[in-house]
Structures are given as structure tokens and as C-alpha cells.
């Protein structure tokens, strides 16, 4: 099994075979106040479910030797007072560590047992207000958990009238709220002990700038945009949300014409050209965004994706390295593409370093292809056991992957290589 085989696998099976990687920041919807409806009180989803009887457990209707069939006082209390499902509301404010509002909408996240779910966005002044669990339709980015349960450990709670989510106070024992903005660390608010009748105001969450961060997902030039340019920019973004890309293009071109240093407008124009399948024009717009603000990292990330999609690995490496240098906390996806680019440039050690960082930043394995990529890299470095382990982990995570059969063939070849090496080592030891 040659290293060339694994290089081909890295290029075709890992990076672009299933879907292209994009780094467009999620568009923040306009915050709207929650209108609660009167909820019903559902039963606990775990109660009464069927399953295999555990050893030593009492069979229904059968008295066990030495045990009373009468419920204890604690069991009687639990039956009379079942755990209530509640509706929780939260409001507060996000500020930067210098006391100013965030320069762009910030996502409010709920973290429960290591699983992250988006809940709401701040408005232009950093304020937020939401009903917990109501925003189930919000698109999660690459860093959020994909577990089916609302709280990671179990299924969705039953809903009351109008589909309002119902949550028990016990559900919140291992949860906290935080704000999310790449390059910044948020204060957190613990939900342990939270009761539904408590005041919804949780106060202020402060965003603290992380060390070694020079670039951000917002542009400082936006603060100096003239009123007319800002108006065209906002209108262009709204039209793009409605998928009216031709009209959005005109408004964003108007914004960049009025204010050529409008890096955010150039970036949005590039995204519109991407949606219109105009990669050449998209590239021009992203490059103009960088010229307007060299520390605005979003256009670098998009150029990384474009270069990778075109198989221009040296270019993909240059742009991804720039993102990592400006903001090493930006996204695990940027490290993944950086790893693929390094591997195709025959920089195997650098490729391994990048993909291991991608896995470190992605504990929930939202991008399981990183495990396959690490397997490919370890195979090239003659670490066949490590390679097999990671390729198998990839198949376990995505058993129906489009490249599953090809990966299985690679694993078979690796295992044969392992067996041959172990046989050869045994024969050498026997001769000594």
C-alpha cells in the first residue's frame, strides 16, 4: 500500500466528495420578543418506557422474597408530586470588556453537559430576550452539538399548547448560558438551581478578548460607514436573506461604491456572488474586503474554501495559515482544510498538527472527516495501528458515508500490512 494511495484518498474522499466547506458566518435573525402561550404539563419522557428488565429488578405484579410490595413514603411522594415541566424565560445584555456593545450580533448559547445549542441573538445594543428551548429551528454552526436531545443526554421534552418547550428544573442542573464570538471568551451564567418563577434578567455577560488574537469576524471599518452606505448594506443583507440575490447584489454594490473601505459590504457581496455561482466575482469581492480591512478574517476563510474547491492547495494553505495566525480560535474547519492542503503539499508533519488541532476544537466530532484525514496521515507516517483506529472511528461515526467502501478497502490493506509486519517481527525474534 503506497503513500500515493492515501494522498489520493485525502484529496477526493475527505475534502470535497460529499460537500464543500464554507465559512460564511450565520446570519443573525432580527430579535423578536417571545410571546408565551399557556403550556400544558407533560409527563416525564423517561417514565413508563419499555426495556429489558435489569437483574434484581422487581417484576410488575410479582412479590420478591423479603421485599414489600407497598411503595415507600418517598415513592408515594414522587407519585403524588411528579416533577413539573416548566417554561423558562431569560433576558440580559452582552458587552465587550471595554464597556461597548458588541460590534455585531452575538449568539447566546446554552451548554449542557458539554453539548452546545444556540438559543438567541443579541440586538444592535447587545440585548437579548428569549424563551429557553424555543429556538429549535436556529441553524447550528460547526461548533454546536448535533445530538438529538434538547439537553444532550435525552430526547426532546414534550411540548405544551402552541408547541412551547417544557423543561424541568432538574434538566438545568448541568447547564449554563454564554455568549459566542470567535476570538473572545464570555462570562457564563449557571442555570443550576434556576426556577421558572425567578426573574428572567440574568444581568450582563462580558466578552473578554483572548490572547494572540489579531483578527475578528467583524470589521472595524463598519463603524465609519456613511449613513447611505449603511442603509444600502442593511438592505442588501435583508434581500440576501430572502434569497433575492440579484437585488441584493445591486444594494451591496451601491454600499461599496459609496464607501470603498466597507469591508463587511465587500464580504457580503462576495457571498451573494457565491450564491449566484459567480466564483470569479466572489473572489474579487473577498479580495477587496481584505484590502479594506486586513484583520477581517471572514474573507480569508472564504478564499480558503474557494481554493480548496479548485484544488489549489498552495493557495488554500496560504489563506488558511493567515486565518490561523489572525485568530487561532476561528473554526476547526479551517484547521481541517489546512491539514488537507499541507498533506497535498507533502508537509505531513504540519498536516498532522493541523488535523489534531481540528479534532481538539471539535470534541463532539461535528466533522468526522477529520478522523479519516488523521488516519490517512498516520498511514503515510507508517503508524498503521493509529491509522486503522482513526479510519474505523470515522466509519463508526458515519457508517453510510459515500466513501465508506473505499475506506473499508483502505482499512483491509492497512490490517494486512500490520499482520505482515507482526509476522516478520516474530520470525526475526525466533531466529535470535
N, C-alpha and C positions, 0 to 999 in steps of 0.2 A: 504494500500500500504506500503510494508515494505522497510527498507533501503537496504535489501539484493537485492531486485529487481533493485534498482538504481545502486548498486555496479556492478551487472552483466551487466547492460546497459553500464556502464563506460568501462568495460573491453572489451566487444565484439562489441558494436556498435560504439564506439568512436575511439579506438586506432588502431585497425588492421583490421576491417571488410572491409574497402574499399581499403586501400593501406598502405604499410609500410612507416614509416617516415625515411627518410635518410638525413644525414647532409653533404654529400660529397660536398666539395667546387666545384663550377662550374669551369671547365677547361677553362682557358683563351686562346682563339684562337690567333695564331700569327698575330700581327697587320699588315695590308696591307693598303697601301695608297689608298684613294678613287680616282677612275677615273671618273670624271663627264662627263655626256653627256648633250647635248643641250636639255633643258626641254621646254615643251610647257606651256602655261599659261591657267590653267583650270578655270572654273567658281567657285564661292564661293559655297560650298556644301550646305549651308543653303538656297540659293536663289532659288525661284520658287518652293519650296516644298509645297505639298498639306497639308491640315489640316482643322480643324474646324475653322470657321470664328469667331473671337473674338467679343463680344458685342461692338458696337460702331465703329467697323472697317468698312471701306468703301468697298462695294461690287464692283467687277470689272464691269465697264461699266455703273454704276448707280450713278448719281449725288446725293449727300446727301444734305439735306436742309442747306443752309448757308455755304456750303463748295465749294471751287473752284475745278474744275476737272483738272485744269492746274497744272503741277508739279512746286514746288518751285525751287528757284535758287539752294538750297542745293541738292534737289533731282536730278536736271539736272546735277549737277557736279558729283554726285555719279554714274549716268547712263553713263556719258561720260568717267569718270575715275574710273572704278571699282577697288576694292582692288586687287593688284597684288599678285600672289603667287610666292614665291622666293625659291632659293636654298641657304642654309647657310652652310659654312664650318668653322670648329673650330680646332685649334691646341694649344698645350701648354705643360706643364710639371707638374708632381707631385713630391714633395719631402717630406721627413719626417721633423719633426721640428728640427732635428739636422743637416739638410742640406744634408743628404744622400738620394739616390734614394730608393724607396720602396723595401722591401726585396722580394716581389713577384708582379706579375701583379695586378694592381688595376683597378677596374671597374669605368668608368666615367658614371655618371647618369644624366639624365635630370628630374627635378622635376617641375611639372606644376600644380598649384592648389592642392597640396598635393598628386598628383599621380606621381609615380616614374617609369621611363623607362630606361633600360640600353642602352647606346649608343656605347661604345667602351672600349677597354682595353689599358693600358699602355704597353710599351715595357720594356725590361730589364733595361733601363736607366730612366724610368718614363715618357717617352714622349708619346704623343698621337696626333692623327690627324684623323678626321672623317667628314663625311657629316651628318648633323642633320637629324635624322629620317631614315637613310639608313639601319641601322642595325635592322630592324624589326624582323629578324629571330633569334636574340640573345635570348637564353633561360633566362627568368627572374627567380630569386630565390624567396624564401618565403616571401621576404620583398617587392617585387615590385607589382605594381597595375596590376590587371587583366582587367581593363576597356577596352572596345573595341576601344575607340577613341585614336588617337595618343596623344591628349592633355587632355584626361580625360573628358572634357566637351562635345566633339562632335565626329563625325566619322572621319575616316581617310581622309586626304586630297587626292584629285585626284592626279594622277601621270602623269609625262610627259614622253617624249621619253625614252625608256630603263627602265621604272619603277622608275625613280628618284622621291623621295618625294618632293612635293611642299608645302611650308609653307608661310603664310603671316606674316608680321612684327607684326600685331596685336596679332597673336597667341602666341607670345613670351612675351607679357606684364607681365604675371604672372608666368614666368619660370626662372629657374636658373640651372647652371651646378655645380656639385660637384663630388668629388672622394669618393669611398666607400671601407672601410676596417674595419672589426669589431674591436672595441677597440680604434678607432681613430675618431676624428672629423675633417672634411675637411673644408677648406675655401670654400666659394661659389662665383660664378660669376653670377651676374644678367644679364638676357637676355633682360630686359626691355629697349626699345629704340634701340635695335640692328637692324642694317640694313645690307642687303645682301652684299653690297659693302665694308663694314668695313673690316679692317684687320682680318684675321682668328685667329691670335695669341691672346689668352686671358691671356697669362702670366703664372704664377706659382700658383698652388694650394698646400697649405701646409697642411700636415696631423698632427694634434695635438693629442697626447696621452691623453686618458680620465683617470680621477682619478679612483682608485680602480680596475684597470685592470692589472692583473699579467700575463695572458696567451693570446696567439695570434694564428691566423690562419696560421702563418708561423713559422718555426723552426730556431732558431739561429745557430743550428749545421750545416745548409746547407752552411754557409759561409766558413766552414773549410773542406768541402768535397774535396778530391783529384781530379785531373783532370779526371782520368779514371773513377772514381765513378760518377762524374758529367755527363760525357758523356753517361754512361750506364743508368743513371737516366733519362736524357732527351730523350734518345732513347726509353726507356720503356714507358714514358708518351705518346710519339707520337704514339707508337704502340697501346697503350690502347685507344687513341682517335679513331684509325682506327678499334677498336674492334678486334684486333689481340691479344687476351688476353694471349694465351699460349706463344707467343713470348715475349710479354711484361713482363710476369712473369719471364722469364729467364734473361732478361736485368736488372730487378729490383733486382732479387736475386744476380746478379753479383755486382750491386751497393752496396747492404747491406753487401755482403761478403768482398768487398774491403774496405768499411768504415762502420763498425758496428754501429757507432753513428749517422748514416744518418737517422734521424727521419722522414724526408719527404719521403725518399725512402721506409722505412718500411710502412708508411701510404699508399702510392700508391700501394705497394704490397698487402696490406690488401684489398684495393678497387678492385684490379684485382681478388683476391680470392673471393670477394663478387660477382663479375660479373660471375665468374666460378662456382658459387653455392657451394663454399667450406667454410662454416661458421666457422668451427673449425680452419682452416688455417688462415682465415681472422682475427679471434680473436687473434691468436698467433702473427700475424704481427702487429696488433694495439697495443698489449701489449708491443711488442718490441719497437715500436715507442715511447711509453710513457717512457719506461726505458731509451731511448736515450735522451729524452727531456721532462721532466715532465711538462713544461709550454706550450707545443704544444697541443692546445685544440681539434684539429680535431679528433684524435683517441679516445679521451674520448667520443665525440659526437657519433661516430660510434658504440662504445661499448654500449652506452646508447640505441641506436636503436636496436642492436642485442639482448640485454637483454629484452627489451620491447617486441620484436617479439617472444621471447621464453617464455614470461610470468614470467620472473624472476624479480619481482618488486623490491625486496630489492637491487638487483644488479643495476637495472635501476636507482633507487633512488640515489645510491652511485655515479655512474658515472655522472648523470645529476647534482647532487649537486656540483661535482668537477668542471664541466664546468661553472656553475653559479658563483662559488667562484673565478675562474680564470678570467672569462670575462663575467660579467652580461649583456653585450650588444650583445652577440654572436648571438642568434636567438630566436624568440618567440616559435619555435617548441620545443626547449629544455625545456622551462617552461611548455609547454603543456604536454609532457611526464612526467616531474617531477610531475605535478598535478595528472595525472593518477596513477603514482606509489604511491604517497602519499595517494590517495584515497583507493587504494587496500591494503595499509598498515594500514588502519583505522586512518590515520592522516588527518582528514577532514579540520581542520583549515589551515594546511600547504598546502593542496591541493587547497583550495580556494585562498590563497595568490598567489600561483604559476600561476593558470589559469587567475587570474585578471592581473597579470604581462604580461602574454602571450597576452591577449587582448589589453593591453596598448601599447605593442610593435607592434601590428598588427592592426592599425586603419582602413585599407582597408579590414579587415576580409578575408585575404587570406586563413586562416584556420578556417572556420566557426564551425568546431567541438569543438573549444574552448567554444563557446556559449552553445553548448549542454552539455559539461562537467560541465560548471558552473551551468547549470540547474540541473544536477544530484546532484551536491554538495549541492546546496541550498535546494533541496528537502530533503536531509539527515539531514540538519540543521533546518528542519521544516519551512523554508521560502518558502511556496508553491506558493505564488504570484510571487516572484522573479524567482522561478524555471520554472513556466509556461511561464513567459515572455521570458526567455532565450531559452527555447526549441522551442517556437514559432518563435523566431528570427532565430534560426538555420533552421527550415523548410522553412522560407521565403527566406533565402539565398540559400538553396539547396532543392528546392521542390521535386526533383526527386532522393533524396538520397536513397541509398539501404536500409537504416534503417528507412525510412520515416514512414512506417506503424507502426513500433514498437514505434517510438517517439510519433506518434499521440495517440496511446493507453496509453502511459505514461501521456500525457497531459490530456486525458479524466479522468484518475484516479486522477490526481492532482486537476483538477477542481471539481470533486466530493468531494474530501477531503476539498477543500476551502468552497464549498456550505454547507457541513455538519457542519463545524466549525462556519460559519456565522449564520447558523440556531440555533446551540446550544448557541451561544453568545446572539442572540436575545431573546431566551427563558429565559436565565438567567437574562437578563435585565428586561424582563417583570415581572418576579417573585419578583424582588426587590422593 
